[in-house]
């Protein structure tokens, strides 16, 4: 995900003070990381859904590396 796109997601969550965020289609988790960084600031959490088991596992690894796993279900 390009920085600019991630920043837009982050800013939307911050400006809206959103706490309940649903993402359909996690893929490898890059957009989820941006959402989770913002959720950490608003006291929220991201629920994300991915059907592909390999992508799911990769996303979990990416969440842990980015330090956002506590903000993602």
GUNU-299433 format. One record per residue: residue number from 0; residue in one letter; x, y, z of N, C-alpha, C, O in turn. Coordinates in steps of 0.05 Angstrom, whole numbers, plus 5000, padded with zeros to 4 digits. Example, Ala and Ser with C-alpha at 12.3 -4.5 7.8 and 13.67 -1.06 7.14 Angstrom:
GUNU-299433
+-----+-----+------+------+------+------+------+------+------+------+------+------+------+------+
:   n : res :  npx :  npy :  npz : capx : capy : capz :  cpx :  cpy :  cpz :  opx :  opy :  opz :
+-----+-----+------+------+------+------+------+------+------+------+------+------+------+------+
:   0 :   A : 5264 : 4886 : 5156 : 5246 : 4910 : 5156 : 5264 : 4934 : 5156 : 5285 : 4934 : 5169 :
:   1 :   S : 5257 : 4955 : 5142 : 5273 : 4979 : 5143 : 5258 : 5001 : 5157 : 5268 : 5023 : 5161 :
+-----+-----+------+------+------+------+------+------+------+------+------+------+------+------+
end
This chain:
GUNU-299433
+-----+-----+------+------+------+------+------+------+------+------+------+------+------+------+
:   n : res :  npx :  npy :  npz : capx : capy : capz :  cpx :  cpy :  cpz :  opx :  opy :  opz :
+-----+-----+------+------+------+------+------+------+------+------+------+------+------+------+
:   0 :   X : 5017 : 4977 : 5000 : 5000 : 5000 : 5000 : 5018 : 5025 : 5000 : 5036 : 5027 : 5017 :
:   1 :   X : 5013 : 5043 : 4982 : 5029 : 5068 : 4981 : 5024 : 5084 : 5007 : 5003 : 5084 : 5019 :
:   2 :   X : 5045 : 5098 : 5015 : 5044 : 5115 : 5039 : 5020 : 5133 : 5038 : 5005 : 5136 : 5058 :
:   3 :   X : 5015 : 5146 : 5016 : 4994 : 5166 : 5014 : 4966 : 5153 : 5019 : 4949 : 5165 : 5033 :
:   4 :   X : 4962 : 5129 : 5009 : 4936 : 5115 : 5014 : 4933 : 5107 : 5043 : 4912 : 5110 : 5055 :
:   5 :   X : 4955 : 5097 : 5055 : 4954 : 5090 : 5083 : 4948 : 5114 : 5101 : 4933 : 5112 : 5120 :
:   6 :   X : 4961 : 5136 : 5094 : 4957 : 5161 : 5110 : 4928 : 5170 : 5108 : 4917 : 5181 : 5127 :
:   7 :   X : 4915 : 5167 : 5085 : 4887 : 5174 : 5082 : 4870 : 5158 : 5101 : 4853 : 5168 : 5115 :
:   8 :   X : 4875 : 5131 : 5101 : 4860 : 5114 : 5120 : 4864 : 5123 : 5149 : 4845 : 5125 : 5164 :
:   9 :   X : 4889 : 5127 : 5156 : 4896 : 5136 : 5183 : 4881 : 5162 : 5190 : 4869 : 5163 : 5211 :
:  10 :   X : 4883 : 5181 : 5173 : 4870 : 5207 : 5178 : 4840 : 5205 : 5180 : 4828 : 5218 : 5197 :
:  11 :   X : 4828 : 5188 : 5164 : 4798 : 5184 : 5165 : 4790 : 5174 : 5193 : 4771 : 5183 : 5205 :
:  12 :   X : 4805 : 5154 : 5203 : 4798 : 5143 : 5229 : 4803 : 5164 : 5251 : 4786 : 5166 : 5269 :
:  13 :   X : 4825 : 5178 : 5250 : 4831 : 5198 : 5270 : 4810 : 5220 : 5270 : 4799 : 5227 : 5291 :
:  14 :   X : 4805 : 5231 : 5247 : 4786 : 5253 : 5245 : 4758 : 5245 : 5253 : 4743 : 5261 : 5266 :
:  15 :   X : 4750 : 5221 : 5246 : 4723 : 5211 : 5254 : 4722 : 5199 : 5282 : 4700 : 5193 : 5292 :
:  16 :   X : 4745 : 5197 : 5295 : 4747 : 5186 : 5322 : 4734 : 5158 : 5323 : 4721 : 5151 : 5342 :
:  17 :   X : 4738 : 5143 : 5301 : 4725 : 5116 : 5299 : 4739 : 5097 : 5318 : 4763 : 5096 : 5321 :
:  18 :   X : 4722 : 5080 : 5330 : 4732 : 5060 : 5349 : 4726 : 5031 : 5339 : 4741 : 5013 : 5346 :
:  19 :   X : 4706 : 5028 : 5323 : 4698 : 5002 : 5312 : 4703 : 5003 : 5282 : 4689 : 5016 : 5267 :
:  20 :   X : 4723 : 4988 : 5273 : 4731 : 4989 : 5245 : 4730 : 4961 : 5234 : 4741 : 4942 : 5245 :
:  21 :   X : 4716 : 4957 : 5212 : 4714 : 4931 : 5198 : 4727 : 4933 : 5171 : 4721 : 4951 : 5155 :
:  22 :   X : 4745 : 4915 : 5166 : 4758 : 4913 : 5140 : 4752 : 4886 : 5128 : 4757 : 4865 : 5141 :
:  23 :   X : 4742 : 4886 : 5104 : 4736 : 4861 : 5090 : 4758 : 4857 : 5068 : 4760 : 4873 : 5050 :
:  24 :   X : 4773 : 4836 : 5071 : 4795 : 4831 : 5052 : 4821 : 4841 : 5063 : 4831 : 4862 : 5054 :
:  25 :   X : 4832 : 4827 : 5082 : 4857 : 4835 : 5096 : 4881 : 4834 : 5077 : 4899 : 4851 : 5079 :
:  26 :   X : 4882 : 4814 : 5060 : 4906 : 4808 : 5044 : 4929 : 4804 : 5062 : 4928 : 4786 : 5080 :
:  27 :   X : 4951 : 4818 : 5059 : 4974 : 4814 : 5076 : 4975 : 4834 : 5099 : 4995 : 4835 : 5115 :
:  28 :   X : 4955 : 4851 : 5102 : 4952 : 4867 : 5126 : 4963 : 4895 : 5125 : 4962 : 4909 : 5146 :
:  29 :   X : 4972 : 4905 : 5103 : 4984 : 4931 : 5102 : 4964 : 4954 : 5108 : 4970 : 4972 : 5123 :
:  30 :   X : 4941 : 4953 : 5096 : 4921 : 4973 : 5102 : 4911 : 4970 : 5131 : 4905 : 4990 : 5145 :
:  31 :   X : 4909 : 4945 : 5141 : 4901 : 4940 : 5168 : 4920 : 4953 : 5188 : 4912 : 4964 : 5208 :
:  32 :   X : 4946 : 4953 : 5182 : 4966 : 4965 : 5199 : 4960 : 4995 : 5202 : 4962 : 5006 : 5224 :
:  33 :   X : 4955 : 5008 : 5180 : 4948 : 5037 : 5181 : 4923 : 5042 : 5198 : 4923 : 5060 : 5215 :
:  34 :   X : 4903 : 5025 : 5194 : 4878 : 5028 : 5209 : 4883 : 5023 : 5239 : 4873 : 5037 : 5256 :
:  35 :   X : 4900 : 5003 : 5245 : 4906 : 4996 : 5273 : 4922 : 5018 : 5286 : 4918 : 5024 : 5310 :
:  36 :   X : 4941 : 5030 : 5272 : 4956 : 5053 : 5284 : 4937 : 5075 : 5292 : 4940 : 5087 : 5314 :
:  37 :   X : 4917 : 5080 : 5275 : 4898 : 5101 : 5282 : 4879 : 5091 : 5305 : 4873 : 5107 : 5323 :
:  38 :   X : 4871 : 5066 : 5304 : 4854 : 5056 : 5325 : 4868 : 5057 : 5352 : 4854 : 5061 : 5373 :
:  39 :   X : 4894 : 5053 : 5352 : 4909 : 5056 : 5378 : 4906 : 5084 : 5389 : 4907 : 5087 : 5414 :
:  40 :   X : 4903 : 5103 : 5373 : 4901 : 5131 : 5382 : 4872 : 5138 : 5391 : 4868 : 5155 : 5408 :
:  41 :   X : 4852 : 5124 : 5379 : 4824 : 5131 : 5385 : 4813 : 5112 : 5407 : 4790 : 5116 : 5415 :
:  42 :   X : 4829 : 5092 : 5415 : 4818 : 5073 : 5434 : 4802 : 5052 : 5421 : 4785 : 5039 : 5434 :
:  43 :   X : 4806 : 5048 : 5396 : 4789 : 5029 : 5380 : 4803 : 5003 : 5374 : 4824 : 4997 : 5384 :
:  44 :   X : 4790 : 4988 : 5356 : 4800 : 4962 : 5347 : 4791 : 4958 : 5318 : 4770 : 4967 : 5310 :
:  45 :   X : 4808 : 4942 : 5304 : 4801 : 4935 : 5276 : 4793 : 4906 : 5275 : 4808 : 4889 : 5286 :
:  46 :   X : 4771 : 4900 : 5263 : 4763 : 4872 : 5257 : 4768 : 4869 : 5227 : 4757 : 4884 : 5211 :
:  47 :   X : 4783 : 4849 : 5220 : 4790 : 4845 : 5192 : 4785 : 4816 : 5184 : 4789 : 4798 : 5200 :
:  48 :   X : 4776 : 4813 : 5159 : 4768 : 4786 : 5150 : 4784 : 4779 : 5125 : 4786 : 4795 : 5106 :
:  49 :   X : 4795 : 4755 : 5125 : 4810 : 4745 : 5102 : 4804 : 4715 : 5098 : 4807 : 4700 : 5117 :
:  50 :   X : 4796 : 4707 : 5074 : 4788 : 4679 : 5069 : 4813 : 4662 : 5063 : 4813 : 4638 : 5069 :
:  51 :   X : 4834 : 4673 : 5051 : 4857 : 4658 : 5043 : 4876 : 4653 : 5067 : 4886 : 4672 : 5079 :
:  52 :   X : 4880 : 4628 : 5075 : 4895 : 4621 : 5098 : 4924 : 4631 : 5097 : 4936 : 4639 : 5117 :
:  53 :   X : 4937 : 4629 : 5074 : 4964 : 4637 : 5071 : 4967 : 4668 : 5075 : 4985 : 4677 : 5089 :
:  54 :   X : 4949 : 4683 : 5063 : 4950 : 4712 : 5067 : 4944 : 4719 : 5097 : 4956 : 4737 : 5108 :
:  55 :   X : 4925 : 4704 : 5108 : 4918 : 4708 : 5137 : 4943 : 4705 : 5154 : 4949 : 4722 : 5172 :
:  56 :   X : 4958 : 4683 : 5150 : 4982 : 4679 : 5166 : 5003 : 4701 : 5161 : 5016 : 4710 : 5180 :
:  57 :   X : 5006 : 4709 : 5137 : 5025 : 4731 : 5131 : 5016 : 4757 : 5144 : 5033 : 4772 : 5154 :
:  58 :   X : 4990 : 4762 : 5143 : 4980 : 4786 : 5156 : 4985 : 4786 : 5186 : 4994 : 4806 : 5198 :
:  59 :   X : 4981 : 4763 : 5199 : 4986 : 4761 : 5228 : 5015 : 4767 : 5234 : 5022 : 4781 : 5254 :
:  60 :   X : 5033 : 4756 : 5218 : 5061 : 4762 : 5221 : 5067 : 4792 : 5218 : 5083 : 4803 : 5234 :
:  61 :   X : 5055 : 4804 : 5198 : 5059 : 4833 : 5194 : 5048 : 4849 : 5217 : 5060 : 4870 : 5225 :
:  62 :   X : 5026 : 4841 : 5228 : 5014 : 4856 : 5251 : 5033 : 4855 : 5275 : 5038 : 4875 : 5289 :
:  63 :   X : 5045 : 4832 : 5280 : 5064 : 4829 : 5302 : 5089 : 4845 : 5297 : 5098 : 4859 : 5316 :
:  64 :   X : 5099 : 4845 : 5273 : 5123 : 4861 : 5266 : 5118 : 4890 : 5270 : 5136 : 4905 : 5279 :
:  65 :   X : 5094 : 4899 : 5263 : 5087 : 4928 : 5265 : 5079 : 4936 : 5293 : 5076 : 4960 : 5299 :
:  66 :   X : 5075 : 4916 : 5310 : 5067 : 4923 : 5338 : 5037 : 4930 : 5341 : 5030 : 4942 : 5361 :
:  67 :   X : 5021 : 4922 : 5322 : 4993 : 4930 : 5323 : 4974 : 4906 : 5330 : 4950 : 4910 : 5331 :
:  68 :   X : 4985 : 4883 : 5334 : 4969 : 4859 : 5339 : 4948 : 4863 : 5361 : 4926 : 4853 : 5359 :
:  69 :   X : 4954 : 4878 : 5383 : 4933 : 4882 : 5403 : 4909 : 4898 : 5394 : 4888 : 4898 : 5408 :
:  70 :   X : 4911 : 4911 : 5372 : 4889 : 4928 : 5362 : 4874 : 4915 : 5338 : 4858 : 4928 : 5326 :
:  71 :   X : 4881 : 4889 : 5333 : 4869 : 4876 : 5310 : 4857 : 4849 : 5318 : 4870 : 4833 : 5332 :
:  72 :   X : 4832 : 4844 : 5309 : 4820 : 4818 : 5312 : 4815 : 4807 : 5285 : 4805 : 4784 : 5282 :
+-----+-----+------+------+------+------+------+------+------+------+------+------+------+------+
end
